[in-house]
Amino acid sequence: MNPLPGFSFDPDLPKPLVRREFLKQLAAAGLVTMGMGAPRLWGAAPKVIAPPAKADACIVLWLAGGMAAPETFDPKRYAPYEKGLDYKRVLSTFPAIPTAVDGLQICQGLERIAKVMDRAALIRSAVQPDLGSILHSRHQFHWHTGYVPPQTVACPHIGAWMSRVLGPRNPVMPAFINIGQRLEGVGESEELKAFTTAGFLGGEYGPMNLPYPDEAAAAVRPPKGMDTGRFVNRDREFRRLVDANPHRDQMSDYQQESMLRSMDNAYRLLSAKERAAFDLSLEPKEAQEAYGTTRFGRGCQLARRLVENGARYVEVTTEYVPFFNWDTHGKGHKMVEEMHATIDAPIAQLILDLEKRGLLDRTLVVIASEFSRDAMIEGRPGSKAGDQSFHKGTTMESPDHYGLHRHFTGGTSVVMFGGGVKKGLIYGATADERPLLAIKDPVSIEDMHATIFTAMGISPKTMFEIEGRPFYATVDGKGKPANIFG
Amino acid sequence: MKWGSRLVISAALGLAGLGLHAEVDFNHEVVPLLKKHCTECHAGDKKKGSFSMNTRATLLEGSENGVMLVPGQVAKSKILELVVSSDPDTRMPPKGPGLTPAEVEVLKNWIKEGAVWTEGFAFKQPAYEPPLKPRAVALPAAQPGREHPIDRLLDEYLQRQKIAAPAVADDGTYLRRVYLDLIGILPTPEETAAFLANPNKDKRSVVARELLAREIDYAEHWMVFWNDLLRNDYAGTGYIDGGRKQITAWLYRSLINNKPYDVFTRELIAPAPESEGFSKGIIWRGATSAGQKPEMQFAQSVGQTFLGINMKCASCHDSFTDRWKLKDSYGLAAIYSDHPMELVRCDIPTGKMAAAAWIFPELGQVDATLPRAERLKQLAALMTHPDNGRFQRTIVNRLWHRLMGRGLVHPVDAMQTAPWNQDVLDLLANQLVTTKYDLKEVLFFIVTSQAYQSQTQILQRDADDKGYVYHGPRAKRLTAEQFVDAIWRLTGTAPAKIDAGVMRARDGVAIAALLAQPIWSNDTAKGKQPAANEARVFRKTVSLATDVTRAGLVIACDNTYELWVNGHKVGKGDDWQSPQSYDLTTVLKKGNNDLIAVGRNGGTAPNPAGLWVQLYVQLSDHKEVVVATDKSWQWSATLPNAQGALPAKTEWKPVALVPDVGWGEGESRLADQYAMLSKKTMLLPRAALMKSDLLQRSLGRPNREQIVSMRPTELSTLEAIDLSNGAGLTDLLNRGAAHLMQRTWASPQALVHWLYQAALCREPSPAELKISLEILGPKLTEGGVADLLWSVFMLPEFQLVR
């Protein structure tokens, strides 16, 4: 780790605000909120059967908007564009290319990822429920929490589960960091906020949101316009003011101390050497070039730095903005071409970097999206969802019509690297003719979460009591891990 | 202490999350099995062979024949022998086909894993069944000076518990508490000083009455509570697809007019279009699972909000934790449903149809054959039936929780559990009925008790694990809205307008008219428009006969303005469509006051320009003064210096009124804002009327996707980071510091005294004063002021209502 320029790190921080006699109690009490009927682990916990963890950290590369599997990791019959082309003739608009794994092909445009597929297990049979009239954010909510909204309690994001159950790997690093998604000023932002949360587990386990990777350093720096000296001084004076408070002994210790503990924790992160992990400007130039200049590329690079420094769960997204990025309702081929270019180098580089640093074996990297796409079928056969493509004809009359424009939930690809997955594995399969349904080893959302949780050493049956009810990591603790581990 | 050892807390916090991962699921696998085969004879009051499985404890006690089950030890668990026995005399259960091999396996694995049992679960809850009807409360004799009925009951309780009554909170503490609890904002230093100086013995109840009479402040504070409880918000999921509807305007009017709670409830259950958003629930686009259909949401919301019943479990299957069954939630849902409903158990249809039914038939029943609207009216009447003590207790318990920091029943939505003092709960419920469901009267009743006015309990730990014992009120965390309102008010940084679509006035109160007319200099030739970027100075001298109680001003200018009052720079603005309001209470004085505004036109060619100002002043003799831009104002082309001063020989000429050139929308906003500030209270925007933002979320304002009856009481680390370096608070503090710098301070000490009075309702101690002055530095700077503001706002004393 490079030293942090311009900041003289003082290893002997001011004495904690929290009084020593409360340290133990606060720790014992955990982060359970006082007398709130707040979540607590169910029962007296006589026996814990947590699966052995295969990975310590998890990076989800979230290709939001509906990544078409036949355009990425599950190439099917290819037909080049020509005017008047019948949709029926096209399953993929990109030809297949070979990968580092014999017999495994993915789509043209992902050449660099193709070279690292020998480190991956490729699941081609992920399936989602149709949920009727398809709303992206609803499927994204489902994918990220395991529960379909609306729900009677606020559902935690999988990152929050990891934060709650596993805790931070490094005590000063936030356990759950969410990169690349703006939560204000984009379509469906209220819906995005609804699952970008720790829900009932409580704010302590919620995400640190970093929509712009290049500005991540600012999130852990003194406030804008305040130099380090003033920041340190402000904190020191604040501590003196706390100590001088004549009512300190007449106020509830627990409430005061828990508040001050959080202020302490915050100050610790804002002064710790780990905060350099958030600063992408410290990356060598060559490395910056390898990841490229897109927000996603920068996000992948940031994720690597954060995991190196002890983050538990990091998500990086190409960002969900309705009708942009992977939300390819029109000009599908061209948009996917751009998305290939956006993800190919950064993902491959991330895998290689983690490997080079010896971190890949204990880091589970997951590439996923809320559902796949098809040029013909909305949802899955029998779905009542309306046709969501812009062009309603049956032939392609312009290059804009070339591409997969409809949502499809019957068969999706998910790629997992590291974290003990069998390298070069292809798991499950989809049909070679429409509908491209998963025809072998289907992996439901519950199964997908069971797979990820199990790799992280969390049983899907882990449960918390909320409002007198059990709430499980997966719905009713269901879900079987896909057999993808070595 | 060194770096390493200080990390202990976080590490331990991380470990606290270790979960329970039993392979057999007690609730879903074991309970149904035992219910099917065993509990008919071995649970509740049935103990055949002296053996009961009602609770884990009784199960482990065993039977007359000894231990039946040893957790973790299959071989020693006789129960397993009995269920597989081929001897018809010993086999359990004695009748029927007995357990299937798969069921035996479940039982065996369950025992092997330690016979995990849901904490608190019993097949039949033997303990507490809450009374339904109201109950008269006999009051014990009063101790001298403690005649309030609440105190008479609590004194008896404390005596029984051998606990001394908590000491009385001092006046400053009381005042801050009662302001925040009743109207959500801090008393001004002037209000605090007046209260402290008031020798009247009744002053505490007098101020409580006065606060409850501040209709707008009261309504806007309690919007927070009700928006949480009715999951109403100005943005959120569901709205994009029309799957949700606001009840904002109805709620605001209900609160400002203090609608009786029974009427309020009836209007939510059997709603008109303006209040139907509550019962409609939240629907996302697409198919919805059985347990979250709008009808089921209705059953859940009505149960939780009005009765403290959790119908969420029973929406999917019979509840494991209380007496409500699937058919009960479906019965409530069917009252609301406009189509026949089939009972669905855990997403599997049962073939049985739901019958519309109210859950407490003792009070009467809904006629399922009537049309929906009539059924809902019947439900509303049953809910608010005078004999429905559960309804009354639920709301008074919520109010007690808000004021006292902890419910009589706690958590407040678990109304099936025993209160720690049934008498106090019933007393409050009876008070509600006696006062015709007037919530303000219940609040008044509570805050006038000695109990409310006591010092808060000093908690040593995250207590209550050994059962709650009352020691006095508990400190509460400021709500996000209280925190933000306090900062806005103290630093003069409130936003220019609110998000909520409400008229901030009581029904029947005339909205003060906008008198301001757009003015500009009279030197523009007829038919011409003011030149681009032309700057003009406008002035008005306002003569006030007495001291000022409250004063505020709205201003807008096409295109930009800067405003000085009595030499203080009040502010500037560059968006004529977003007029701004300023509190001038401390700036205006008895005698002559100078208003100076510099207006600047924009554009690149001549174009219309205009300035609007309207000032509202309430004088100490209760007279009102309104000053608006009109022909009496004067203008000059000479610009003021940085202090807003002009040369003595400046030539002033009368202004011209500008004809309307389509400023309609900006003017109507100006009128709205003027209407706000000219009310008796200064109507600055309140956080409760704004959409949530990152700062409010950091301070615990919830997403209102679910009903929220209790907010998190603790500040999380991520929230603390936002408060330490987040752009939202940083910006407020910087702007606030700049704003405070514009005021005249006799000395830095004066600023510190003012801040402690305004934020904490007390004077700083000598030590605090010294440190605060060090933070400010020898000369006031924006940075120093911002840092002092931050340090005081971060104090637990500030962030808590103690």
Contacts between the chains, C-beta under 8 A, distances in Angstrom:
chain1	res1	chain2	res2	distance
A	11	B	2	7.9
A	11	B	3	5.3
A	12	B	2	7.1
A	12	B	3	7.2
A	13	B	3	7.1
A	13	B	6	7.2
A	15	B	1	6.4
A	16	B	1	7.1
A	16	B	6	6.0
A	18	B	9	7.6
A	23	B	8	6.8
A	23	B	9	5.8
A	25	B	460	7.7
A	25	B	461	5.1
A	25	B	462	7.6
A	26	B	9	6.2
A	27	B	8	7.0
A	27	B	9	5.2
A	27	B	12	3.6
A	27	B	13	6.2
A	27	B	16	7.4
A	28	B	12	7.6
A	28	B	16	7.9
A	29	B	461	6.6
A	29	B	462	3.9
A	30	B	13	6.0
A	30	B	16	3.4
A	30	B	17	7.6
A	31	B	13	6.1
A	31	B	16	7.1
A	31	B	714	7.4
A	31	B	716	7.5
A	32	B	462	6.3
A	33	B	712	5.4
A	33	B	713	5.2
A	33	B	714	5.3
A	34	B	459	7.5
A	34	B	462	4.8
A	34	B	463	7.2
A	34	B	464	7.4
A	34	B	713	5.4
A	34	B	714	7.2
A	35	B	406	6.1
A	35	B	410	6.2
A	35	B	411	7.9
A	35	B	462	7.7
A	35	B	463	7.3
A	35	B	464	4.8
A	35	B	468	7.3
A	35	B	713	7.8
A	36	B	411	6.6
A	36	B	710	5.7
A	36	B	712	7.2
A	36	B	713	6.3
A	37	B	410	7.5
A	37	B	411	3.3
A	37	B	413	7.5
A	37	B	414	6.6
A	37	B	710	7.3
A	38	B	712	7.9
A	41	B	18	7.9
A	41	B	19	6.0
A	41	B	20	5.5
A	42	B	20	5.9
A	42	B	118	6.4
A	42	B	119	6.9
A	43	B	20	6.1
A	43	B	26	7.4
A	43	B	116	5.2
A	43	B	117	6.2
A	43	B	118	5.9
A	43	B	119	5.3
A	44	B	116	7.7
A	44	B	117	7.6
A	44	B	119	6.6
A	45	B	18	8.0
A	45	B	19	8.0
A	45	B	20	4.4
A	46	B	71	6.4
A	46	B	72	7.4
A	46	B	113	7.5
A	46	B	114	3.4
A	46	B	115	7.6
A	46	B	116	6.0
A	47	B	20	7.7
A	47	B	22	6.4
A	47	B	72	7.5
A	47	B	113	5.3
A	47	B	114	4.6
A	47	B	116	7.3
A	48	B	18	6.3
A	48	B	19	6.9
A	48	B	20	6.0
A	48	B	21	5.7
A	49	B	21	4.4
A	49	B	22	6.5
A	49	B	23	6.2
A	49	B	113	7.5
A	50	B	18	7.5
A	50	B	19	6.8
A	50	B	21	5.2
A	51	B	21	7.8
A	130	B	287	7.5
A	131	B	286	4.5
A	131	B	287	5.7
A	132	B	285	7.7
A	132	B	286	3.6
A	132	B	287	3.3
A	133	B	285	5.0
A	133	B	286	4.5
A	133	B	287	7.7
A	134	B	286	6.6
A	135	B	241	7.4
A	135	B	284	6.2
A	135	B	285	4.3
A	135	B	286	5.7
A	138	B	284	5.1
A	138	B	285	6.8
A	138	B	286	6.1
A	148	B	289	6.4
A	149	B	237	7.0
A	149	B	284	5.3
A	149	B	705	7.8
A	150	B	237	7.4
A	150	B	238	7.6
A	150	B	281	7.5
A	150	B	282	5.1
A	150	B	283	6.9
A	150	B	284	6.0
A	150	B	288	7.3
A	150	B	292	5.3
A	150	B	297	7.3
A	150	B	705	6.8
A	151	B	292	7.0
A	151	B	705	7.9
A	151	B	706	7.6
A	152	B	291	7.7
A	152	B	292	7.3
A	152	B	300	6.2
A	152	B	312	4.1
A	152	B	315	7.4
A	152	B	706	6.5
A	153	B	312	7.4
A	153	B	706	6.1
A	154	B	702	7.8
A	154	B	703	6.8
A	154	B	705	6.3
A	154	B	706	5.6
A	163	B	17	8.0
A	164	B	17	4.9
A	165	B	17	4.5
A	165	B	18	7.2
A	165	B	19	5.2
A	166	B	14	7.1
A	166	B	17	6.5
A	167	B	10	8.0
A	167	B	11	7.7
A	167	B	13	6.5
A	167	B	14	2.1
A	167	B	15	6.3
A	167	B	16	7.6
A	167	B	17	5.4
A	168	B	10	6.6
A	168	B	14	5.5
A	171	B	7	4.6
A	171	B	9	7.9
A	171	B	10	3.3
A	171	B	11	5.2
A	171	B	14	7.0
A	172	B	7	7.3
A	172	B	10	7.1
A	174	B	717	7.7
A	174	B	718	6.5
A	175	B	14	7.7
A	184	B	694	8.0
A	187	B	240	8.0
A	188	B	240	6.6
A	190	B	235	5.6
A	190	B	236	5.1
A	190	B	237	5.1
A	190	B	239	7.0
A	190	B	240	7.4
A	191	B	237	5.2
A	191	B	240	7.4
A	191	B	284	7.5
A	193	B	703	6.3
A	194	B	236	8.0
A	194	B	237	5.0
A	194	B	703	6.1
A	194	B	705	5.6
A	197	B	703	6.9
A	202	B	712	6.1
A	202	B	716	6.9
A	203	B	700	7.3
A	203	B	712	6.2
A	203	B	716	3.9
A	203	B	718	6.4
A	203	B	719	5.9
A	204	B	13	8.0
A	204	B	714	7.9
A	204	B	716	4.1
A	204	B	717	6.3
A	204	B	718	7.2
A	206	B	716	7.3
A	206	B	718	6.0
A	208	B	718	5.9
A	208	B	721	7.6
A	219	B	721	7.7
A	219	B	725	7.5
A	220	B	721	7.6
A	220	B	725	7.6
A	221	B	725	6.5
A	222	B	725	5.9
A	223	B	724	7.5
A	223	B	725	4.4
A	223	B	726	7.5
A	223	B	727	7.5
A	223	B	730	4.0
A	224	B	727	6.7
A	224	B	730	6.3
A	225	B	730	7.6
A	225	B	734	7.1
A	226	B	730	7.8
A	226	B	783	7.7
A	230	B	783	6.5
A	230	B	787	7.2
A	233	B	787	7.8
A	234	B	775	7.6
A	234	B	787	4.7
A	234	B	790	6.5
A	234	B	791	6.9
A	237	B	771	6.1
A	237	B	774	6.6
A	237	B	775	4.8
A	237	B	787	7.1
A	237	B	791	6.0
A	238	B	790	7.4
A	238	B	791	4.4
A	238	B	794	6.0
A	240	B	771	4.9
A	241	B	768	6.4
A	241	B	771	5.2
A	241	B	772	7.2
A	241	B	775	7.9
A	241	B	791	5.2
A	241	B	792	7.4
A	241	B	795	6.6
A	242	B	795	6.5
A	242	B	796	7.6
A	244	B	765	6.5
A	244	B	767	4.0
A	244	B	768	5.0
A	244	B	771	5.8
A	245	B	765	8.0
A	245	B	768	7.1
A	245	B	795	6.5
A	245	B	797	6.0
A	246	B	765	4.7
A	246	B	767	7.9
A	246	B	768	7.6
A	247	B	797	5.7
A	247	B	802	7.5
A	250	B	455	6.9
A	250	B	458	7.2
A	251	B	456	7.3
A	251	B	458	7.1
A	251	B	475	6.6
A	251	B	796	6.4
A	251	B	797	6.4
A	251	B	800	6.8
A	251	B	802	5.5
A	252	B	456	6.2
A	252	B	457	6.5
A	252	B	458	5.3
A	252	B	459	4.3
A	252	B	474	7.0
A	252	B	475	5.1
A	252	B	800	7.6
A	252	B	802	7.5
A	253	B	458	6.2
A	253	B	459	6.3
A	253	B	460	5.7
A	254	B	459	4.1
A	254	B	460	6.4
A	254	B	461	5.5
A	254	B	462	6.0
A	254	B	463	7.2
A	255	B	459	6.4
A	255	B	475	5.5
A	255	B	477	7.4
A	255	B	713	7.2
A	255	B	714	7.8
A	255	B	796	6.8
A	255	B	800	6.1
A	256	B	796	4.1
A	256	B	800	7.6
A	258	B	462	8.0
A	258	B	714	5.1
A	258	B	715	7.3
A	259	B	714	7.0
A	259	B	715	4.9
A	259	B	796	4.9
A	259	B	799	6.2
A	259	B	800	7.8
A	260	B	796	6.6
A	261	B	9	6.6
A	262	B	714	7.4
A	262	B	715	4.5
A	262	B	716	6.0
A	262	B	717	4.9
A	262	B	719	6.8
A	262	B	720	3.9
A	263	B	715	7.6
A	263	B	720	5.0
A	263	B	723	7.8
A	263	B	724	7.3
A	263	B	794	6.4
A	265	B	9	7.9
A	265	B	10	6.6
A	265	B	717	4.0
A	265	B	720	6.4
A	266	B	717	5.8
A	266	B	720	3.6
A	266	B	721	4.3
A	266	B	723	7.4
A	266	B	724	4.8
A	267	B	724	6.6
A	268	B	6	7.5
A	269	B	717	7.6
A	269	B	721	6.4
A	270	B	721	6.9
A	270	B	724	6.1
A	270	B	725	6.2
A	384	B	287	8.0
A	385	B	286	7.6
A	458	B	19	7.0
A	458	B	21	7.9
A	459	B	19	6.9
A	459	B	21	3.3
A	461	B	21	5.3
A	461	B	22	6.8
A	461	B	23	7.1
A	461	B	25	6.8
A	462	B	19	3.7
A	462	B	20	7.0
A	462	B	21	5.6
A	463	B	19	7.3
A	463	B	20	6.8
A	464	B	19	7.9
A	465	B	118	8.0
A	465	B	119	7.3
A	467	B	310	5.6
A	467	B	312	6.8
A	467	B	411	7.8
A	467	B	413	6.8
A	467	B	414	7.9
A	468	B	120	7.9
A	468	B	310	6.2
A	468	B	313	7.4
A	468	B	321	4.3
A	468	B	322	7.6
A	468	B	414	6.8
A	469	B	310	7.6
A	469	B	312	6.7
A	469	B	313	5.4
A	469	B	320	7.7
A	469	B	321	7.1
A	470	B	27	5.8
A	470	B	118	7.2
A	476	B	25	7.5
A	476	B	28	6.4
A	477	B	25	6.0
